[in-house]
Structures are given as structure tokens and as C-alpha cells.
Amino acid sequence: MIRFNLYFKAVDAEFTLKQKTGSCKPAFFASILFIFFELILSFFSDGPDYDIEKILYQALALGVEEELMFRGLLLYTFSFAIISTRFDMLGAQINVAGLLLFLLFGLVHGIMYNGGEWCFSLIIVLLTGCYSFIYCG
């Protein structure tokens, strides 16, 4: 059921410290846009108050794990499990595996257990799915 590739290289799964030429500028502007959007959402909502320690922890520690898991391991695995041709979606070349990963990433963040009950937030699913598309595409 599981087949191992003896010639696997970390670069095959996009584990690299090199950036693609021209990718830093759009990622920087997308990050600034998302920070601005999140600030607007937090200003108009009754969400929890966070201190600087929690914000830094969530921005730095959790992001590394999500990048390795979702965009590294799962995208690489899904791409082998679901074979499809790449198509252009808003300028990004993606396949069906990428679309499913965007949906999974959004669903994982949108289903929460809070105060003894399960909650589902469609806005969080849409936001994190869009984040996943922009940063993964």
C-alpha cells in the first residue's frame, strides 16, 4: 500500500531555503494585506484579546508546523495520490490535489472545540482556505 521512493530528495517536496525568482514581492504584499485585513476584522469583532506573547507564538511557532505539514508533506503526497493536469487559477498553476488541500486546510481551521461544544465557522474556512491558496499557489 505504501511505496517508498529510494531516490527521494527533500527538494522534490519543496523543502528548500531557496525562493523562486520573483516570489518574495507578491508574498510580502499578500502578507501585508492579510495583516491589514485581520486588524480590521479584530477591530470590528468581539473576539478575544491577545497579548504580544500569544501573537508572536501563533505567528512564529504554529506557522512552521503548518508549512511543513500542509504545504510540504500533504501537498507532496496528494500530488502523487491524485494525478491531474495543472491548470491556471488566478495566475497560479495548481492541480486537483492543491484544491483539495486548500479545502482541507480551511476545514481543519474552521472546526473548533470551544467551551464544551463543537463549533463551525464558515468565515474561518474561507479565510484560511484563501490564505492557503495564495501562499501555496
GUDRENDO-635227 format. One line per 8 residues: number of its first residue (from 1); for each residue x, z, y of N, C-alpha, C, O. Coordinates in pm, 1 decimal. Layout:
NUM> X:Z:Y:X:Z:Y:X:Z:Y:X:Z:Y | ...
***
This chain:
1> 82.0:0.0:-119.2:0.0:0.0:0.0:86.7:0.0:126.1:54.9:-68.5:223.3 | 193.1:74.5:124.6:282.6:76.8:239.7:408.0:-1.6:203.5:468.5:19.8:98.5 | 445.1:-91.2:291.1:564.8:-170.2:268.0:665.5:-140.5:378.7:634.0:-150.7:497.2 | 783.1:-104.7:339.7:887.3:-72.4:436.0:973.7:-194.6:461.8:1003.4:-271.5:370.3 | 1012.9:-211.5:584.5:1099.9:-321.0:623.2:1242.7:-268.3:630.6:1274.8:-185.8:716.2 | 1326.9:-315.5:542.0:1465.2:-268.1:538.8:1544.4:-311.8:661.2:1645.6:-250.4:695.0 | 1499.4:-416.3:726.9:1571.4:-469.9:842.1:1506.4:-430.3:974.4:1528.6:-494.4:1077.1 | 1427.0:-325.5:970.8:1357.7:-279.8:1091.9:1457.8:-232.5:1196.7:1553.2:-161.0:1166.0
9> 1434.4:-273.2:1318.9:1512.7:-226.8:1433.2:1416.5:-164.1:1532.2:1303.6:-210.6:1547.1 | 1459.7:-60.1:1599.4:1373.9:8.9:1695.8:1325.0:-85.3:1804.9:1215.2:-67.4:1857.5 | 1403.9:-183.6:1838.6:1365.0:-280.1:1942.1:1242.3:-360.3:1898.4:1164.5:-404.6:1982.9 | 1224.4:-379.3:1767.3:1108.1:-452.2:1717.0:977.5:-384.2:1755.9:875.8:-451.0:1774.7 | 979.7:-252.8:1767.9:861.1:-176.4:1807.5:864.4:-141.6:1955.8:793.2:-51.8:2000.8 | 947.1:-212.9:2031.2:960.1:-194.2:2176.4:1020.8:-60.2:2215.2:1000.6:-14.5:2327.7 | 1094.9:4.2:2124.7:1168.6:125.6:2160.3:1300.9:83.3:2222.6:1398.7:59.5:2151.7 | 1303.8:74.2:2351.9:1423.4:31.5:2423.2:1424.3:94.0:2561.8:1319.4:126.9:2617.1
17> 1540.6:109.7:2615.5:1552.5:161.1:2751.8:1562.2:48.3:2853.7:1565.6:73.9:2974.0 | 1566.6:-74.8:2807.3:1572.2:-189.7:2897.4:1431.2:-227.6:2941.2:1337.7:-227.4:2861.2 | 1418.2:-259.1:3066.0:1290.6:-304.4:3119.3:1289.5:-456.6:3122.0:1393.0:-520.1:3142.1 | 1172.5:-514.0:3101.8:1160.8:-658.2:3114.8:1180.0:-695.1:3261.1:1137.5:-621.7:3350.4 | 1242.3:-805.9:3284.7:1268.2:-850.4:3420.8:1137.0:-865.8:3497.1:1044.8:-933.8:3452.0 | 1130.4:-802.3:3612.0:1012.0:-811.5:3696.6:899.6:-716.6:3660.2:792.8:-724.0:3721.0 | 918.7:-627.2:3563.6:809.9:-539.5:3520.7:803.3:-408.7:3598.9:699.1:-343.1:3598.9 | 910.3:-369.6:3664.6:912.2:-240.4:3734.1:823.7:-239.8:3858.5:753.9:-141.9:3884.8
25> 826.3:-347.3:3933.9:748.9:-352.2:4058.3:597.9:-342.2:4032.3:532.6:-260.2:4096.9 | 538.5:-421.6:3940.6:395.5:-405.6:3913.1:360.8:-267.9:3856.4:256.0:-212.3:3889.1 | 448.3:-212.3:3771.3:422.0:-79.5:3714.9:425.0:26.6:3823.6:344.7:119.9:3821.3 | 516.3:13.5:3918.4:524.2:108.2:4029.4:397.0:102.8:4114.0:339.5:206.6:4146.7 | 353.3:-17.7:4149.3:232.5:-30.9:4230.8:108.2:16.2:4155.5:19.0:76.3:4215.3 | 101.3:-10.6:4024.7:-11.4:37.8:3944.9:-11.2:190.0:3939.8:-117.2:252.2:3946.8 | 106.1:250.2:3927.6:115.7:396.8:3924.8:70.5:457.6:4056.5:-3.4:556.1:4057.1 | 113.9:400.4:4167.6:71.8:449.2:4299.4:-79.1:434.8:4315.0:-144.9:525.4:4366.2
33> -134.2:322.2:4271.6:-278.7:300.4:4279.3:-354.3:403.7:4196.1:-455.4:457.3:4241.6 | -306.4:432.5:4074.4:-372.4:531.0:3989.4:-362.6:671.6:4046.9:-458.8:748.1:4039.5 | -248.6:706.3:4103.5:-234.5:838.0:4166.5:-333.1:851.0:4281.3:-399.4:953.8:4295.0 | -343.2:748.5:4363.3:-437.4:748.7:4475.4:-581.2:760.8:4424.8:-660.3:837.9:4478.9 | -614.6:683.3:4319.9:-748.6:687.1:4263.2:-780.6:824.6:4205.4:-890.9:875.7:4224.9 | -685.8:884.5:4135.0:-706.5:1018.1:4077.9:-723.1:1123.4:4187.2:-803.7:1215.3:4172.7 | -648.2:1110.8:4295.8:-664.1:1204.6:4407.6:-803.1:1193.3:4468.8:-864.6:1294.8:4501.6 | -852.7:1072.2:4484.3:-987.8:1052.8:4537.4:-1090.6:1113.0:4442.6:-1182.5:1182.1:4486.5
41> -1075.8:1087.0:4311.9:-1169.6:1143.8:4214.2:-1166.8:1296.2:4215.1:-1272.0:1359.8:4209.3 | -1048.4:1355.1:4222.4:-1039.5:1501.3:4221.9:-1093.6:1561.2:4351.1:-1143.6:1673.7:4350.9 | -1084.1:1488.1:4460.0:-1135.8:1537.7:4587.6:-1288.7:1543.3:4587.4:-1347.5:1636.2:4642.7 | -1353.3:1443.7:4524.9:-1498.8:1436.2:4526.2:-1565.1:1498.3:4403.3:-1687.9:1500.5:4395.5 | -1488.5:1547.9:4308.6:-1549.1:1607.6:4189.4:-1527.8:1758.2:4189.1:-1449.1:1812.0:4267.1 | -1599.1:1824.3:4100.4:-1587.1:1969.3:4085.9:-1498.5:2003.2:3966.4:-1528.5:2095.7:3891.0 | -1391.7:1930.0:3949.5:-1301.3:1951.1:3837.3:-1221.5:2078.8:3853.3:-1229.5:2145.7:3956.3 | -1144.6:2112.5:3751.0:-1064.6:2235.0:3756.0:-950.1:2223.4:3856.2:-902.6:2113.9:3886.4
49> -907.6:2337.5:3906.5:-792.7:2341.7:3996.5:-666.3:2354.4:3912.7:-658.5:2438.6:3823.2 | -568.5:2271.5:3941.6:-442.2:2274.3:3869.5:-331.1:2320.4:3962.3:-329.3:2287.5:4080.9 | -238.8:2396.8:3906.4:-120.1:2431.8:3983.8:-11.0:2328.8:3954.5:-26.2:2245.8:3864.9 | 96.6:2334.0:4028.5:202.2:2233.5:4017.8:267.6:2234.1:3879.6:310.7:2129.3:3831.6 | 275.6:2351.2:3814.9:336.2:2358.4:3681.8:255.0:2279.4:3579.4:312.3:2206.2:3498.7 | 122.6:2293.1:3581.8:37.8:2218.9:3488.3:44.8:2069.0:3514.7:49.2:1989.3:3421.0 | 46.0:2031.0:3640.8:51.7:1889.0:3674.8:182.7:1827.4:3626.8:182.5:1719.1:3568.2 | 295.1:1896.0:3651.3:424.4:1844.0:3606.4:432.4:1837.4:3454.3:486.8:1741.8:3399.0
57> 378.4:1938.6:3386.4:378.8:1938.0:3240.1:299.2:1819.1:3187.1:346.1:1746.7:3099.3 | 179.6:1799.3:3240.1:96.5:1689.5:3192.5:156.1:1553.8:3227.5:141.9:1458.5:3150.8 | 221.7:1543.9:3340.9:279.4:1416.2:3381.5:403.8:1381.0:3301.2:427.2:1263.6:3272.1 | 483.4:1480.2:3265.1:611.7:1451.9:3201.0:609.1:1469.0:3049.5:648.6:1377.6:2977.1 | 564.4:1582.2:3000.5:573.9:1611.3:2857.3:474.2:1530.8:2774.6:510.8:1474.6:2671.4 | 351.1:1524.7:2817.8:249.4:1456.8:2738.2:266.1:1305.7:2740.0:235.7:1239.0:2641.2 | 313.5:1251.6:2849.7:330.4:1107.0:2860.1:431.1:1051.0:2762.4:411.4:941.8:2709.2 | 538.7:1123.5:2737.6:641.4:1076.9:2644.2:582.9:1065.6:2503.8:605.5:966.1:2435.0
65> 508.9:1165.8:2461.5:447.3:1164.2:2328.3:346.6:1050.3:2316.2:342.9:981.5:2214.1 | 265.9:1029.9:2418.5:166.5:923.0:2412.6:232.3:785.7:2409.1:187.1:697.4:2336.2 | 336.8:767.2:2485.6:407.1:638.9:2484.4:463.2:609.2:2346.4:447.2:498.4:2295.3 | 529.0:707.5:2285.6:587.6:686.2:2153.3:480.8:662.8:2047.6:496.8:576.8:1961.0 | 372.1:738.4:2054.1:268.7:728.5:1951.7:183.2:603.2:1968.1:173.6:522.0:1876.1 | 121.4:587.4:2084.7:25.5:478.8:2102.3:92.5:344.0:2123.7:63.7:247.7:2052.7 | 180.9:337.5:2220.6:238.0:207.8:2254.4:358.4:171.7:2169.6:399.3:55.7:2166.1 | 414.5:268.2:2102.4:526.8:239.6:2014.3:481.1:220.4:1872.0:475.2:107.9:1822.4
73> 448.9:329.1:1806.4:417.7:327.0:1663.8:285.4:257.3:1632.0:281.8:168.4:1547.0 | 177.2:296.1:1698.6:46.5:239.4:1664.3:34.2:92.1:1701.7:-20.1:13.6:1623.9 | 83.0:53.3:1818.5:73.8:-87.8:1857.0:156.3:-174.4:1762.0:113.8:-283.2:1723.2 | 272.3:-126.1:1725.6:357.2:-198.8:1630.4:286.4:-211.9:1495.2:284.2:-320.1:1436.5 | 228.8:-102.7:1446.2:160.3:-103.5:1316.8:33.8:-188.4:1321.2:9.2:-267.7:1230.3 | -46.8:-172.3:1426.7:-168.9:-251.9:1440.2:-137.0:-401.1:1445.7:-211.4:-482.4:1391.0 | -27.7:-437.0:1510.8:8.0:-578.4:1523.0:37.6:-641.5:1387.7:14.6:-760.9:1369.0 | 88.1:-563.2:1293.2:110.5:-614.3:1158.0:-17.6:-610.5:1075.3:-38.6:-697.0:990.4
81> -102.5:-512.4:1098.8:-224.7:-497.9:1019.5:-332.2:-598.0:1061.1:-408.2:-646.3:977.1 | -338.8:-629.1:1189.6:-441.2:-719.6:1241.6:-369.4:-839.8:1301.3:-319.1:-834.5:1413.5 | -365.5:-946.5:1225.6:-294.7:-1066.5:1269.1:-390.2:-1151.5:1352.4:-497.9:-1188.9:1305.8 | -351.0:-1181.2:1473.3:-429.5:-1270.4:1558.4:-335.6:-1335.3:1659.0:-225.1:-1287.2:1683.9 | -381.7:-1443.7:1715.0:-300.4:-1508.9:1817.6:-314.8:-1432.8:1948.6:-415.0:-1365.3:1972.5 | -215.4:-1444.8:2030.8:-219.5:-1380.7:2161.9:-302.9:-1466.2:2256.7:-304.0:-1588.9:2247.1 | -371.4:-1400.3:2346.7:-447.0:-1470.8:2448.9:-422.9:-1403.4:2582.5:-380.5:-1288.0:2589.3 | -450.2:-1476.4:2686.7:-425.0:-1428.2:2821.5:-545.7:-1348.5:2870.8:-658.3:-1398.2:2870.8
89> -520.8:-1225.1:2912.6:-626.5:-1140.9:2968.1:-573.8:-1079.5:3096.7:-494.2:-985.7:3094.1 | -618.7:-1133.0:3208.0:-574.9:-1089.0:3340.5:-423.1:-1099.2:3355.7:-360.6:-1014.4:3419.3 | -365.3:-1202.3:3297.5:-221.8:-1225.3:3309.2:-137.5:-1161.2:3201.3:-17.2:-1186.8:3194.7 | -196.4:-1078.7:3116.6:-121.7:-1012.9:3008.6:-148.8:-1086.0:2877.5:-263.0:-1120.0:2846.8 | -43.7:-1109.4:2801.4:-56.1:-1172.4:2670.4:-80.2:-1062.9:2566.6:11.4:-987.8:2533.2 | -203.2:-1053.5:2515.5:-236.7:-949.0:2418.4:-306.1:-1011.4:2298.1:-346.9:-1127.4:2301.9 | -318.8:-933.6:2192.0:-391.8:-977.9:2074.3:-501.5:-876.1:2043.0:-520.5:-779.4:2116.8 | -572.7:-898.6:1933.9:-683.9:-811.0:1896.7:-634.8:-668.8:1870.8:-703.9:-572.6:1904.1
97> -517.0:-654.7:1812.1:-461.3:-521.0:1787.2:-443.8:-444.5:1918.0:-471.4:-324.6:1924.0 | -398.6:-512.4:2021.7:-384.0:-448.2:2152.3:-517.8:-403.3:2208.5:-528.0:-293.5:2263.1 | -620.5:-486.7:2196.1:-754.0:-448.3:2244.0:-806.8:-326.1:2170.2:-863.2:-235.8:2232.1 | -789.1:-322.3:2038.3:-833.3:-206.0:1961.1:-756.7:-80.0:2000.2:-813.0:29.4:2001.9 | -630.0:-95.5:2031.1:-550.5:19.6:2072.4:-596.5:72.5:2207.7:-598.8:193.8:2228.5 | -633.3:-16.7:2300.7:-686.1:27.7:2430.1:-812.3:110.2:2409.0:-830.4:215.0:2471.0 | -899.8:61.5:2320.3:-1024.0:133.0:2290.9:-995.6:267.7:2225.3:-1055.2:368.5:2263.2 | -905.9:270.7:2128.3:-870.3:395.9:2060.8:-810.4:496.2:2158.8:-845.0:614.4:2155.7
105> -721.5:450.0:2245.1:-659.2:536.6:2344.6:-766.1:598.6:2435.7:-761.2:718.0:2465.1 | -861.2:518.0:2479.7:-969.2:569.5:2563.3:-1058.3:668.0:2489.9:-1094.7:771.9:2545.0 | -1093.9:636.2:2365.2:-1180.6:725.4:2287.6:-1114.4:859.1:2258.5:-1179.8:963.2:2264.6 | -986.0:857.6:2227.1:-914.9:982.9:2198.8:-918.2:1074.1:2320.9:-928.7:1196.0:2306.8 | -909.5:1017.0:2439.1:-911.6:1098.1:2560.7:-1053.6:1133.5:2605.8:-1072.9:1232.1:2676.9 | -1152.4:1054.3:2565.2:-1289.0:1076.7:2611.0:-1369.1:1174.4:2527.6:-1473.4:1222.2:2572.3 | -1323.1:1205.0:2407.6:-1391.7:1301.1:2321.6:-1318.3:1433.8:2332.7:-1200.2:1443.6:2299.5 | -1389.0:1535.6:2379.5:-1325.3:1664.8:2407.2:-1404.5:1778.5:2344.2:-1524.7:1766.8:2320.6
113> -1336.2:1886.9:2317.7:-1398.5:2010.5:2271.7:-1375.3:2114.1:2380.2:-1261.9:2155.3:2404.5 | -1483.4:2156.1:2445.6:-1470.1:2245.1:2560.4:-1582.6:2347.8:2559.2:-1699.8:2311.8:2548.4 | -1547.9:2473.0:2570.1:-1648.3:2578.4:2577.7:-1734.6:2590.2:2453.4:-1852.2:2625.1:2463.1 | -1678.2:2561.7:2336.6:-1752.9:2575.9:2212.5:-1839.8:2457.0:2176.6:-1916.9:2464.8:2081.0 | -1830.0:2347.4:2249.7:-1910.5:2230.3:2216.6:-1830.6:2101.6:2239.4:-1736.7:2097.3:2318.9 | -1871.0:1998.2:2167.4:-1807.7:1867.9:2180.6:-1868.7:1793.8:2298.6:-1990.0:1796.8:2319.3 | -1784.2:1727.9:2374.8:-1829.0:1652.2:2492.0:-1774.6:1510.0:2482.6:-1669.9:1485.5:2422.7 | -1847.3:1418.1:2542.5:-1802.5:1279.6:2550.8:-1815.4:1234.6:2694.8:-1920.5:1251.5:2756.6
121> -1709.1:1177.3:2748.3:-1710.0:1130.3:2886.2:-1677.8:981.5:2889.5:-1564.7:940.9:2862.7 | -1777.3:901.2:2922.3:-1758.3:756.9:2928.8:-1661.3:718.0:3040.2:-1582.9:624.6:3023.7 | -1665.5:788.1:3152.6:-1575.2:755.1:3263.1:-1429.6:776.9:3222.2:-1342.7:699.2:3261.7 | -1401.7:880.4:3144.3:-1264.7:904.9:3097.6:-1223.0:797.8:2997.3:-1108.3:753.3:2998.7 | -1314.7:756.1:2910.4:-1284.4:648.3:2815.9:-1247.8:521.4:2892.1:-1149.6:454.9:2859.1 | -1326.6:487.9:2993.5:-1299.7:367.0:3071.2:-1169.7:377.5:3149.8:-1090.8:283.0:3152.8 | -1147.1:492.5:3213.6:-1024.3:509.8:3292.5:-899.4:502.7:3205.6:-806.6:428.0:3236.5 | -896.4:579.4:3097.6:-775.9:580.2:3014.4:-759.8:448.6:2938.9:-647.2:406.2:2912.4
129> -870.0:383.8:2904.0:-859.7:251.1:2843.6:-798.7:150.8:2940.2:-717.3:67.2:2900.8 | -838.3:159.1:3067.6:-779.2:71.4:3170.0:-632.4:104.2:3191.5:-550.1:13.6:3204.7 | -598.8:231.9:3195.3:-457.6:271.0:3208.9:-376.6:213.0:3093.3:-267.8:159.0:3113.3 | -430.4:224.6:2973.5:-360.7:173.9:2855.7:-341.5:23.3:2865.3:-235.1:-28.3:2831.1 | -443.6:-47.1:2911.4:-432.6:-192.5:2924.7:-324.8:-230.9:3024.9:-244.2:-320.3:2998.8 | -323.3:-164.7:3137.8:-227.7:-200.5:3242.6:-85.3:-168.3:3201.0:5.1:-249.2:3222.0 | -64.1:-51.5:3142.3:72.2:-13.9:3106.0:118.9:-77.1:2976.2:239.2:-91.7:2954.8 | 26.5:-114.8:2889.4:65.6:-175.2:2761.9:68.5:-327.0:2771.7:150.5:-392.5:2707.5
137> -21.0:-382.5:2851.9:-28.9:-527.7:2864.6:86.9:-581.2:2936.8:96.7:-702.3:2956.7
***
